[in-house]
Amino acid sequence: MPMQRYHPRMYPEVEAFAKKLKWFGYVKEIINWHSGQRPPGSRWHSRKRLPGSCWVWRQHGRLVAFCGLRLLNPQDAWLYGMRVTKDLQNKGIARRFTQELFRVARRTGRTWVGFNTYHYQGKPSPIYTIAERLGMELDAVHAVDSFWKLPKRISGPRPRRFTDIFLHYQAREEKTLFFDDHGWLWYRLVTQRRRQVNEGGFMIADVPVHIARYQPRGTTFNLLDHPSDFAGVLPTILSRATAKKKWVTVNYPAAWSRRFRRAVRELVPGVKMNKQYYPSAWRIYGKYLK
Ligand SMILES: CC(C)(COP(=O)(O)OP(=O)(O)OC[C@H]1O[C@@H](n2cnc3c(N)ncnc32)[C@H](O)[C@@H]1OP(=O)(O)O)[C@@H](O)C(=O)NCCC(=O)NCCS
């Protein structure tokens, strides 16, 4: 069987090819979260083992690919950190590896497996091809913008409770919700999540928002209802990124990104990319496992 469960003794083989590809640090973090191993040079050692596992792919005995499988909750699984050695790309390894990982997810009782990948507007990408070949659905194209070190003067009205934001999202046919607890992840809006989702249900200036605080310093906002005026909601959202070492991540449909970012620049004139904010856009693909 070409696919094997990752073992810490395989680390040198993973490093040998994965460090030549982009974002090797992320692969190390995933190893850290799921195997308890602290890879050399990793910034910190995760005390909490996260549900899930790491997997590798061998070809003629050589370790040629790596991927993490996170078990987000009892229904959903998530693939992240897929890497295939440069000299064997475009030979169908990622596609076959992903297909095998679907089987692992299904064996754990998960009924959906998803992943996110960078949204290159109007451009093709091997990952999009793989997702299509494997019959995955494009569940959303979302912008995810992070903010930190914003000026102290920003303040807005306190969020008010929204009683059943889960039902609201269901009526709007939203498919997924974002959270950034150890990775950028989306989970499905299925009935089993109702209580958890409703704990984060709020209104800011008459706009429903889902707020999640998984880490003491970071706040995640899911802004899935288009505000009539971003200026009404932004001060409350961005005020969470004005204190030292606090940051905010906002998930919203990518189609609004120009208007959203223009409103940010109006509220925080001179806001600096990479020094105070980082904009990005992601495609969220999902596969319903039978
Ligand atoms: C992305 C990556 C995992 C793909 O692995 P891979 O083994 O080369 O992928 P596969 O060969 O299974 O599939 C690639 C498919 O994309 C197609 N493809 C290649 N270049 C393409 C492009 N520019 N646009 C669209 N499709 C493309 C290939 O033809 C192939 O489709 P086919 O099997 O129908 O011919 C690998 O390139 C990699 O490790 N990249 C660096 C890390 C990375 O970006 N990881 C993904 C993070 S989300």
The ligand as a MOL file (V3000), in Angstrom:
LIG
                    3D

  0  0  0     0  0            999 V3000
M  V30 BEGIN CTAB
M  V30 COUNTS 48 50 0 0 0
M  V30 BEGIN ATOM
M  V30 1 C -0.3760 20.8850 -5.4630 0
M  V30 2 C 0.3130 19.5360 -5.4050 0
M  V30 3 C 0.0500 18.8890 -4.0480 0
M  V30 4 C -0.2770 18.6570 -6.5240 0
M  V30 5 O 0.3270 17.3790 -6.4760 0
M  V30 6 P 0.4710 16.4700 -7.7880 0
M  V30 7 O 0.8010 15.0860 -7.3740 0
M  V30 8 O 1.3780 17.1190 -8.7510 0
M  V30 9 O -1.0170 16.5220 -8.3610 0
M  V30 10 P -1.6820 15.4820 -9.3950 0
M  V30 11 O -0.6470 15.0370 -10.3720 0
M  V30 12 O -2.4390 14.4260 -8.6460 0
M  V30 13 O -2.8020 16.3610 -10.0820 0
M  V30 14 C -2.4830 17.5630 -10.7050 0
M  V30 15 C -3.5260 17.8470 -11.7550 0
M  V30 16 O -3.5050 19.2250 -12.0630 0
M  V30 17 C -3.2770 19.3890 -13.4520 0
M  V30 18 N -2.4940 20.6200 -13.5760 0
M  V30 19 C -1.1570 20.7960 -13.5500 0
M  V30 20 N -0.8490 22.0850 -13.6760 0
M  V30 21 C -2.0200 22.7550 -13.7670 0
M  V30 22 C -2.3650 24.1100 -13.8910 0
M  V30 23 N -1.4370 25.0620 -13.9710 0
M  V30 24 N -3.6690 24.4330 -13.9290 0
M  V30 25 C -4.6280 23.4960 -13.8420 0
M  V30 26 N -4.3690 22.1770 -13.7370 0
M  V30 27 C -3.0720 21.8150 -13.6950 0
M  V30 28 C -2.5370 18.1440 -13.8990 0
M  V30 29 O -2.6890 17.9120 -15.2700 0
M  V30 30 C -3.2290 17.0940 -13.0420 0
M  V30 31 O -4.4910 16.7520 -13.5690 0
M  V30 32 P -4.7010 15.3450 -14.3500 0
M  V30 33 O -4.3340 14.2500 -13.3680 0
M  V30 34 O -6.1290 15.3340 -14.7100 0
M  V30 35 O -3.7590 15.3990 -15.5110 0
M  V30 36 C 1.8240 19.6880 -5.6460 0
M  V30 37 O 2.0140 20.4240 -6.8280 0
M  V30 38 C 2.5400 20.4140 -4.5070 0
M  V30 39 O 3.0270 19.7810 -3.5850 0
M  V30 40 N 2.6160 21.7640 -4.5940 0
M  V30 41 C 3.2570 22.5830 -3.5670 0
M  V30 42 C 2.4510 22.6750 -2.2930 0
M  V30 43 C 1.0070 23.0780 -2.4910 0
M  V30 44 O 0.6860 24.0250 -3.2080 0
M  V30 45 N 0.1150 22.3200 -1.8220 0
M  V30 46 C -1.3030 22.5300 -1.9020 0
M  V30 47 C -1.7560 23.3710 -0.7540 0
M  V30 48 S -3.5310 23.6140 -0.8480 0
M  V30 END ATOM
M  V30 BEGIN BOND
M  V30 1 1 1 2
M  V30 2 1 2 3
M  V30 3 1 2 4
M  V30 4 1 2 36
M  V30 5 1 4 5
M  V30 6 1 5 6
M  V30 7 2 6 7
M  V30 8 1 6 8
M  V30 9 1 6 9
M  V30 10 1 9 10
M  V30 11 2 10 11
M  V30 12 1 10 12
M  V30 13 1 10 13
M  V30 14 1 13 14
M  V30 15 1 14 15
M  V30 16 1 15 16
M  V30 17 1 15 30
M  V30 18 1 16 17
M  V30 19 1 17 18
M  V30 20 1 17 28
M  V30 21 1 18 19
M  V30 22 1 18 27
M  V30 23 2 19 20
M  V30 24 1 20 21
M  V30 25 1 21 22
M  V30 26 2 21 27
M  V30 27 1 22 23
M  V30 28 2 22 24
M  V30 29 1 24 25
M  V30 30 2 25 26
M  V30 31 1 26 27
M  V30 32 1 28 29
M  V30 33 1 28 30
M  V30 34 1 30 31
M  V30 35 1 31 32
M  V30 36 2 32 33
M  V30 37 1 32 34
M  V30 38 1 32 35
M  V30 39 1 36 37
M  V30 40 1 36 38
M  V30 41 2 38 39
M  V30 42 1 38 40
M  V30 43 1 40 41
M  V30 44 1 41 42
M  V30 45 1 42 43
M  V30 46 2 43 44
M  V30 47 1 43 45
M  V30 48 1 45 46
M  V30 49 1 46 47
M  V30 50 1 47 48
M  V30 END BOND
M  V30 END CTAB
M  END
